[in-house]
Structure formats: structure tokens, C-alpha cells
Amino acid sequence: MLYSEDAPKLEKELHEKFKLDSVNKVNFRKEFFNVSLAAIRQAVDQQGIEEVHWTMKAEAAEYRESQAIAKQNEVAIAS
């Protein structure tokens, strides 16, 4: 997560830069991208935005729980 004084402008610029990395090629309103955090940080840094606050590790409890379930399912299938 990051904070910016002009978040809508930054979001639009990042979407444009990473449009080829969009996960959903059919519905562009689904805003998921297969991009590393390092690439995002580099793109933001290139914008020259001085006042940016980064949170590099979000809680994402449901995501982490979903990953654990998926891993358990893989182990069960392999057994």
C-alpha cells in the first residue's frame, strides 16, 4: 500500500504503465496486475513524487489463509 497526495493521478499512471500486466484481459475494471512490488516502487519513484508513504507488508489475512488452504489441497491431492 502507498499513500500519495494525488492518488487518482498516480493510479491512472500506474494502470497505464502496467496495462500489459493486467491479470483480467477481458474486464479491465478488475484491477489486478501481475507485477512485482519492486517494479511498482520503481515506477512510482520515476514519477518524481516526493511525498509517498509505503507499507510493504499488509496484513492480508484472508489472502494468507486462502494460500494456506490451497497449499493443503495440493498436499492432499499429491498424497
N, CA, C and O atoms as a Tinker XYZ file with bonds, in Angstrom:
   316  protein
     1  N      0.853000   -1.172000    0.000000    73     2
     2  CA     0.000000    0.000000    0.000000    64     1     3
     3  C      0.896000    1.230000    0.000000    63     2     4     5
     4  O      2.011000    1.212000    0.522000    81     3
     5  N      0.389000    2.280000   -0.588000    73     3     6
     6  CA     1.125000    3.521000   -0.525000    64     5     7
     7  C      0.163000    4.696000   -0.477000    63     6     8     9
     8  O     -0.974000    4.624000   -0.941000    81     7
     9  N      0.657000    5.767000    0.095000    73     7    10
    10  CA    -0.114000    6.994000    0.213000    64     9    11
    11  C      0.498000    8.018000   -0.725000    63    10    12    13
    12  O      1.720000    8.137000   -0.804000    81    11
    13  N     -0.337000    8.755000   -1.434000    73    11    14
    14  CA     0.130000    9.823000   -2.310000    64    13    15
    15  C     -0.835000   10.997000   -2.199000    63    14    16    17
    16  O     -2.030000   10.807000   -1.976000    81    15
    17  N     -0.316000   12.197000   -2.354000    73    15    18
    18  CA    -1.147000   13.410000   -2.324000    64    17    19
    19  C     -2.166000   13.399000   -3.458000    63    18    20    21
    20  O     -3.286000   13.879000   -3.283000    81    19
    21  N     -1.793000   12.857000   -4.625000    73    19    22
    22  CA    -2.688000   12.809000   -5.781000    64    21    23
    23  C     -2.860000   11.355000   -6.210000    63    22    24    25
    24  O     -2.389000   10.949000   -7.273000    81    23
    25  N     -3.538000   10.585000   -5.375000    73    23    26
    26  CA    -3.698000    9.144000   -5.611000    64    25    27
    27  C     -4.402000    8.829000   -6.935000    63    26    28    29
    28  O     -3.961000    7.914000   -7.632000    81    27
    29  N     -5.473000    9.537000   -7.321000    73    27    30
    30  CA    -6.122000    9.208000   -8.599000    64    29    31
    31  C     -5.170000    9.346000   -9.799000    63    30    32    33
    32  O     -5.180000    8.511000  -10.703000    81    31
    33  N     -4.364000   10.388000   -9.796000    73    31    34
    34  CA    -3.418000   10.598000  -10.897000    64    33    35
    35  C     -2.365000    9.478000  -10.903000    63    34    36    37
    36  O     -2.049000    8.920000  -11.954000    81    35
    37  N     -1.840000    9.164000   -9.744000    73    35    38
    38  CA    -0.835000    8.117000   -9.647000    64    37    39
    39  C     -1.420000    6.775000  -10.082000    63    38    40    41
    40  O     -0.778000    6.025000  -10.817000    81    39
    41  N     -2.631000    6.474000   -9.630000    73    39    42
    42  CA    -3.274000    5.209000  -10.001000    64    41    43
    43  C     -3.444000    5.121000  -11.515000    63    42    44    45
    44  O     -3.161000    4.082000  -12.113000    81    43
    45  N     -3.901000    6.194000  -12.130000    73    43    46
    46  CA    -4.095000    6.208000  -13.583000    64    45    47
    47  C     -2.767000    5.960000  -14.305000    63    46    48    49
    48  O     -2.720000    5.190000  -15.264000    81    47
    49  N     -1.699000    6.601000  -13.853000    73    47    50
    50  CA    -0.394000    6.435000  -14.483000    64    49    51
    51  C      0.132000    5.008000  -14.310000    63    50    52    53
    52  O      0.714000    4.440000  -15.235000    81    51
    53  N     -0.074000    4.434000  -13.126000    73    51    54
    54  CA     0.382000    3.059000  -12.892000    64    53    55
    55  C     -0.426000    2.064000  -13.729000    63    54    56    57
    56  O      0.130000    1.103000  -14.261000    81    55
    57  N     -1.720000    2.293000  -13.845000    73    55    58
    58  CA    -2.556000    1.415000  -14.673000    64    57    59
    59  C     -2.090000    1.462000  -16.123000    63    58    60    61
    60  O     -2.025000    0.430000  -16.790000    81    59
    61  N     -1.771000    2.636000  -16.605000    73    59    62
    62  CA    -1.294000    2.782000  -17.981000    64    61    63
    63  C      0.041000    2.063000  -18.171000    63    62    64    65
    64  O      0.236000    1.359000  -19.162000    81    63
    65  N      0.949000    2.240000  -17.225000    73    63    66
    66  CA     2.269000    1.619000  -17.327000    64    65    67
    67  C      2.185000    0.095000  -17.296000    63    66    68    69
    68  O      2.926000   -0.583000  -18.008000    81    67
    69  N      1.292000   -0.441000  -16.480000    73    67    70
    70  CA     1.231000   -1.892000  -16.288000    64    69    71
    71  C      0.043000   -2.556000  -16.997000    63    70    72    73
    72  O     -0.315000   -3.686000  -16.664000    81    71
    73  N     -0.564000   -1.879000  -17.956000    73    71    74
    74  CA    -1.758000   -2.444000  -18.600000    64    73    75
    75  C     -1.487000   -3.797000  -19.264000    63    74    76    77
    76  O     -2.382000   -4.640000  -19.306000    81    75
    77  N     -0.298000   -4.020000  -19.774000    73    75    78
    78  CA     0.020000   -5.316000  -20.385000    64    77    79
    79  C      0.153000   -6.421000  -19.344000    63    78    80    81
    80  O      0.110000   -7.604000  -19.683000    81    79
    81  N      0.314000   -6.041000  -18.075000    73    79    82
    82  CA     0.445000   -6.996000  -16.978000    64    81    83
    83  C     -0.883000   -7.251000  -16.269000    63    82    84    85
    84  O     -0.914000   -7.889000  -15.216000    81    83
    85  N     -1.966000   -6.760000  -16.838000    73    83    86
    86  CA    -3.285000   -6.958000  -16.239000    64    85    87
    87  C     -3.620000   -8.447000  -16.219000    63    86    88    89
    88  O     -3.409000   -9.146000  -17.210000    81    87
    89  N     -4.136000   -8.927000  -15.104000    73    87    90
    90  CA    -4.483000  -10.338000  -14.965000    64    89    91
    91  C     -5.747000  -10.653000  -15.762000    63    90    92    93
    92  O     -5.818000  -11.695000  -16.414000    81    91
    93  N     -6.737000   -9.776000  -15.719000    73    91    94
    94  CA    -8.002000   -9.992000  -16.411000    64    93    95
    95  C     -7.957000   -9.237000  -17.738000    63    94    96    97
    96  O     -8.060000   -8.010000  -17.754000    81    95
    97  N     -7.805000   -9.950000  -18.836000    73    95    98
    98  CA    -7.700000   -9.333000  -20.167000    64    97    99
    99  C     -9.069000   -9.030000  -20.772000    63    98   100   101
   100  O     -9.150000   -8.420000  -21.839000    81    99
   101  N    -10.138000   -9.447000  -20.109000    73    99   102
   102  CA   -11.489000   -9.260000  -20.629000    64   101   103
   103  C    -12.173000   -8.066000  -19.969000    63   102   104   105
   104  O    -12.780000   -7.240000  -20.651000    81   103
   105  N    -12.074000   -7.975000  -18.648000    73   103   106
   106  CA   -12.749000   -6.921000  -17.890000    64   105   107
   107  C    -11.688000   -6.056000  -17.209000    63   106   108   109
   108  O    -11.154000   -6.423000  -16.162000    81   107
   109  N    -11.394000   -4.918000  -17.806000    73   107   110
   110  CA   -10.335000   -4.059000  -17.282000    64   109   111
   111  C    -10.738000   -3.322000  -16.012000    63   110   112   113
   112  O     -9.926000   -2.604000  -15.429000    81   111
   113  N    -11.987000   -3.493000  -15.576000    73   111   114
   114  CA   -12.405000   -2.921000  -14.295000    64   113   115
   115  C    -11.911000   -3.774000  -13.137000    63   114   116   117
   116  O    -11.909000   -3.325000  -11.991000    81   115
   117  N    -11.491000   -5.002000  -13.430000    73   115   118
   118  CA   -10.880000   -5.873000  -12.422000    64   117   119
   119  C     -9.412000   -5.472000  -12.351000    63   118   120   121
   120  O     -8.614000   -5.862000  -13.203000    81   119
   121  N     -9.067000   -4.711000  -11.356000    73   119   122
   122  CA    -7.759000   -4.063000  -11.285000    64   121   123
   123  C     -6.724000   -4.915000  -10.568000    63   122   124   125
   124  O     -6.272000   -4.578000   -9.474000    81   123
   125  N     -6.353000   -6.023000  -11.198000    73   123   126
   126  CA    -5.311000   -6.887000  -10.657000    64   125   127
   127  C     -4.208000   -6.995000  -11.696000    63   126   128   129
   128  O     -4.470000   -7.173000  -12.885000    81   127
   129  N     -2.976000   -6.884000  -11.231000    73   127   130
   130  CA    -1.829000   -6.897000  -12.130000    64   129   131
   131  C     -0.795000   -7.882000  -11.618000    63   130   132   133
   132  O     -0.623000   -8.032000  -10.409000    81   131
   133  N     -0.114000   -8.548000  -12.519000    73   131   134
   134  CA     0.968000   -9.451000  -12.159000    64   133   135
   135  C      2.284000   -8.669000  -12.271000    63   134   136   137
   136  O      3.007000   -8.763000  -13.263000    81   135
   137  N      2.561000   -7.902000  -11.226000    73   135   138
   138  CA     3.716000   -7.008000  -11.204000    64   137   139
   139  C      4.373000   -7.097000   -9.828000    63   138   140   141
   140  O      3.680000   -7.169000   -8.813000    81   139
   141  N      5.681000   -7.092000   -9.792000    73   139   142
   142  CA     6.384000   -7.152000   -8.511000    64   141   143
   143  C      6.289000   -5.811000   -7.773000    63   142   144   145
   144  O      6.102000   -4.760000   -8.385000    81   143
   145  N      6.419000   -5.876000   -6.473000    73   143   146
   146  CA     6.432000   -4.641000   -5.680000    64   145   147
   147  C      7.621000   -3.766000   -6.064000    63   146   148   149
   148  O      7.525000   -2.539000   -6.057000    81   147
   149  N      8.734000   -4.401000   -6.395000    73   147   150
   150  CA     9.917000   -3.637000   -6.804000    64   149   151
   151  C      9.632000   -2.833000   -8.076000    63   150   152   153
   152  O     10.053000   -1.682000   -8.188000    81   151
   153  N      8.919000   -3.433000   -9.035000    73   151   154
   154  CA     8.583000   -2.726000  -10.275000    64   153   155
   155  C      7.639000   -1.558000  -10.000000    63   154   156   157
   156  O      7.771000   -0.490000  -10.598000    81   155
   157  N      6.687000   -1.768000   -9.094000    73   155   158
   158  CA     5.759000   -0.689000   -8.742000    64   157   159
   159  C      6.510000    0.446000   -8.068000    63   158   160   161
   160  O      6.304000    1.617000   -8.385000    81   159
   161  N      7.374000    0.091000   -7.143000    73   159   162
   162  CA     8.143000    1.123000   -6.432000    64   161   163
   163  C      9.014000    1.908000   -7.411000    63   162   164   165
   164  O      9.114000    3.130000   -7.311000    81   163
   165  N      9.640000    1.214000   -8.350000    73   163   166
   166  CA    10.468000    1.885000   -9.346000    64   165   167
   167  C      9.621000    2.839000  -10.195000    63   166   168   169
   168  O     10.045000    3.960000  -10.475000    81   167
   169  N      8.446000    2.404000  -10.598000    73   167   170
   170  CA     7.564000    3.249000  -11.405000    64   169   171
   171  C      7.135000    4.487000  -10.629000    63   170   172   173
   172  O      7.083000    5.582000  -11.188000    81   171
   173  N      6.830000    4.324000   -9.355000    73   171   174
   174  CA     6.438000    5.472000   -8.526000    64   173   175
   175  C      7.626000    6.416000   -8.353000    63   174   176   177
   176  O      7.475000    7.634000   -8.452000    81   175
   177  N      8.796000    5.860000   -8.097000    73   175   178
   178  CA     9.998000    6.693000   -7.945000    64   177   179
   179  C     10.280000    7.496000   -9.214000    63   178   180   181
   180  O     10.725000    8.642000   -9.143000    81   179
   181  N     10.019000    6.892000  -10.374000    73   179   182
   182  CA    10.258000    7.579000  -11.647000    64   181   183
   183  C      9.300000    8.744000  -11.861000    63   182   184   185
   184  O      9.571000    9.635000  -12.666000    81   183
   185  N      8.183000    8.739000  -11.143000    73   183   186
   186  CA     7.227000    9.839000  -11.248000    64   185   187
   187  C      7.733000   11.090000  -10.537000    63   186   188   189
   188  O      7.203000   12.183000  -10.735000    81   187
   189  N      8.757000   10.925000   -9.712000    73   187   190
   190  CA     9.315000   12.066000   -9.002000    64   189   191
   191  C      8.438000   12.559000   -7.864000    63   190   192   193
   192  O      8.558000   13.707000   -7.438000    81   191
   193  N      7.570000   11.711000   -7.378000    73   191   194
   194  CA     6.678000   12.089000   -6.284000    64   193   195
   195  C      7.479000   12.047000   -4.995000    63   194   196   197
   196  O      8.064000   11.019000   -4.653000    81   195
   197  N      7.504000   13.158000   -4.284000    73   195   198
   198  CA     8.332000   13.250000   -3.083000    64   197   199
   199  C      7.630000   12.705000   -1.842000    63   198   200   201
   200  O      8.274000   12.092000   -0.990000    81   199
   201  N      6.343000   12.915000   -1.731000    73   199   202
   202  CA     5.614000   12.556000   -0.517000    64   201   203
   203  C      4.869000   11.246000   -0.723000    63   202   204   205
   204  O      3.669000   11.245000   -0.998000    81   203
   205  N      5.582000   10.130000   -0.589000    73   203   206
   206  CA     4.990000    8.805000   -0.736000    64   205   207
   207  C      5.317000    8.012000    0.520000    63   206   208   209
   208  O      6.470000    7.956000    0.948000    81   207
   209  N      4.304000    7.404000    1.101000    73   207   210
   210  CA     4.498000    6.569000    2.285000    64   209   211
   211  C      4.168000    5.132000    1.908000    63   210   212   213
   212  O      3.051000    4.842000    1.478000    81   211
   213  N      5.132000    4.234000    2.066000    73   211   214
   214  CA     4.986000    2.833000    1.675000    64   213   215
   215  C      4.683000    1.958000    2.885000    63   214   216   217
   216  O      5.250000    2.147000    3.961000    81   215
   217  N      3.785000    1.004000    2.694000    73   215   218
   218  CA     3.568000   -0.076000    3.644000    64   217   219
   219  C      3.856000   -1.351000    2.859000    63   218   220   221
   220  O      3.039000   -1.787000    2.048000    81   219
   221  N      5.021000   -1.947000    3.104000    73   219   222
   222  CA     5.467000   -3.057000    2.274000    64   221   223
   223  C      4.882000   -4.403000    2.696000    63   222   224   225
   224  O      4.946000   -5.360000    1.923000    81   223
   225  N      4.326000   -4.503000    3.874000    73   223   226
   226  CA     3.725000   -5.769000    4.288000    64   225   227
   227  C      2.356000   -5.477000    4.892000    63   226   228   229
   228  O      2.249000   -5.029000    6.034000    81   227
   229  N      1.328000   -5.733000    4.119000    73   227   230
   230  CA    -0.039000   -5.552000    4.604000    64   229   231
   231  C     -0.497000   -6.830000    5.292000    63   230   232   233
   232  O      0.052000   -7.903000    5.045000    81   231
   233  N     -1.483000   -6.718000    6.138000    73   231   234
   234  CA    -1.963000   -7.872000    6.882000    64   233   235
   235  C     -2.502000   -8.958000    5.946000    63   234   236   237
   236  O     -2.068000  -10.107000    6.036000    81   235
   237  N     -3.417000   -8.629000    5.068000    73   235   238
   238  CA    -3.960000   -9.549000    4.058000    64   237   239
   239  C     -4.311000  -10.916000    4.641000    63   238   240   241
   240  O     -3.930000  -11.946000    4.084000    81   239
   241  N     -5.018000  -10.926000    5.734000    73   239   242
   242  CA    -5.318000  -12.174000    6.451000    64   241   243
   243  C     -6.075000  -13.173000    5.576000    63   242   244   245
   244  O     -5.732000  -14.355000    5.566000    81   243
   245  N     -7.093000  -12.728000    4.846000    73   243   246
   246  CA    -7.867000  -13.651000    4.019000    64   245   247
   247  C     -7.020000  -14.225000    2.886000    63   246   248   249
   248  O     -7.147000  -15.402000    2.546000    81   247
   249  N     -6.161000  -13.398000    2.305000    73   247   250
   250  CA    -5.273000  -13.883000    1.248000    64   249   251
   251  C     -4.338000  -14.954000    1.790000    63   250   252   253
   252  O     -4.172000  -16.011000    1.181000    81   251
   253  N     -3.733000  -14.679000    2.929000    73   251   254
   254  CA    -2.793000  -15.642000    3.510000    64   253   255
   255  C     -3.508000  -16.941000    3.910000    63   254   256   257
   256  O     -2.951000  -18.028000    3.755000    81   255
   257  N     -4.720000  -16.832000    4.415000    73   255   258
   258  CA    -5.491000  -18.022000    4.760000    64   257   259
   259  C     -5.845000  -18.812000    3.496000    63   258   260   261
   260  O     -5.794000  -20.042000    3.492000    81   259
   261  N     -6.199000  -18.102000    2.434000    73   259   262
   262  CA    -6.509000  -18.766000    1.161000    64   261   263
   263  C     -5.292000  -19.493000    0.612000    63   262   264   265
   264  O     -5.416000  -20.593000    0.073000    81   263
   265  N     -4.119000  -18.887000    0.745000    73   263   266
   266  CA    -2.886000  -19.534000    0.287000    64   265   267
   267  C     -2.623000  -20.805000    1.083000    63   266   268   269
   268  O     -2.208000  -21.814000    0.512000    81   267
   269  N     -2.854000  -20.773000    2.380000    73   267   270
   270  CA    -2.636000  -21.952000    3.228000    64   269   271
   271  C     -3.600000  -23.072000    2.839000    63   270   272   273
   272  O     -3.202000  -24.236000    2.795000    81   271
   273  N     -4.855000  -22.741000    2.558000    73   271   274
   274  CA    -5.836000  -23.744000    2.139000    64   273   275
   275  C     -5.426000  -24.356000    0.800000    63   274   276   277
   276  O     -5.503000  -25.571000    0.620000    81   275
   277  N     -4.993000  -23.515000   -0.137000    73   275   278
   278  CA    -4.560000  -24.018000   -1.438000    64   277   279
   279  C     -3.383000  -24.975000   -1.292000    63   278   280   281
   280  O     -3.324000  -26.008000   -1.959000    81   279
   281  N     -2.461000  -24.627000   -0.424000    73   279   282
   282  CA    -1.302000  -25.489000   -0.197000    64   281   283
   283  C     -1.735000  -26.827000    0.410000    63   282   284   285
   284  O     -1.223000  -27.875000    0.018000    81   283
   285  N     -2.673000  -26.799000    1.363000    73   283   286
   286  CA    -3.196000  -28.028000    1.957000    64   285   287
   287  C     -3.874000  -28.891000    0.900000    63   286   288   289
   288  O     -3.733000  -30.114000    0.912000    81   287
   289  N     -4.606000  -28.263000   -0.009000    73   287   290
   290  CA    -5.274000  -29.004000   -1.080000    64   289   291
   291  C     -4.266000  -29.660000   -2.012000    63   290   292   293
   292  O     -4.477000  -30.788000   -2.457000    81   291
   293  N     -3.179000  -28.968000   -2.311000    73   291   294
   294  CA    -2.122000  -29.543000   -3.147000    64   293   295
   295  C     -1.513000  -30.779000   -2.485000    63   294   296   297
   296  O     -1.278000  -31.792000   -3.145000    81   295
   297  N     -1.264000  -30.691000   -1.197000    73   295   298
   298  CA    -0.682000  -31.821000   -0.458000    64   297   299
   299  C     -1.654000  -32.992000   -0.452000    63   298   300   301
   300  O     -1.244000  -34.140000   -0.627000    81   299
   301  N     -2.947000  -32.711000   -0.250000    73   299   302
   302  CA    -3.957000  -33.773000   -0.213000    64   301   303
   303  C     -4.077000  -34.457000   -1.566000    63   302   304   305
   304  O     -4.241000  -35.675000   -1.625000    81   303
   305  N     -4.001000  -33.710000   -2.635000    73   303   306
   306  CA    -4.105000  -34.276000   -3.984000    64   305   307
   307  C     -2.867000  -35.127000   -4.297000    63   306   308   309
   308  O     -2.977000  -36.184000   -4.918000    81   307
   309  N     -1.714000  -34.668000   -3.869000    73   307   310
   310  CA    -0.464000  -35.380000   -4.130000    64   309   311
   311  C     -0.351000  -36.684000   -3.345000    63   310   312   313
   312  O      0.406000  -37.577000   -3.728000    81   311
   313  N     -1.095000  -36.796000   -2.258000    73   311   314
   314  CA    -0.999000  -37.988000   -1.396000    64   313   315
   315  C     -1.696000  -39.169000   -1.950000    63   314   316
   316  O     -1.696000  -40.233000   -1.331000    81   315
